[in-house]
């Protein structure tokens, strides 16, 4: 499959994700909903993720020397994962900083020890940790499902979102008590 076709498929999946997020946000109303992103912001974030992923996929050096989770939330960009060396990490930062509508870049890439191979797949353990955290967050009355974005990479949990301090602290506490979590990194944009 060509990169053009892959990009179109990713764009379609991204738009489906946007629409499903909008439906979920309509299904649960809470105090934190006043801090939700606009539809335009959600679309901008999805397009930003796709644009950076496309830049990386069309660059053979970066494609071979990185494994990334790219998440944009209200103009704040998290890049988590692995880089085989400092040059790859810096090139990712450079590409990310040139993206339109990005206010802050959090480059959390881990540089692997020399000789260690990049794993180009998301760990089932990380997926399980993320699922458990999201389930616990959904069970909370005061936390809207779309106010906190959860990303797990190598047991490290990154929390992003628009939230007041109480919601951010509660989400952090929930994440830190999940089995398999090494650390929790708060990247919230505080409001209220």
Helices and strands as residue ranges (DSSP letters): H 3-27, G 31-35, H 39-57, H 60-65, E 66-73, E 76-83, H 86-97, E 104-111, H 124-138, E 149-153, E 156-163, H 165-176, E 183-190
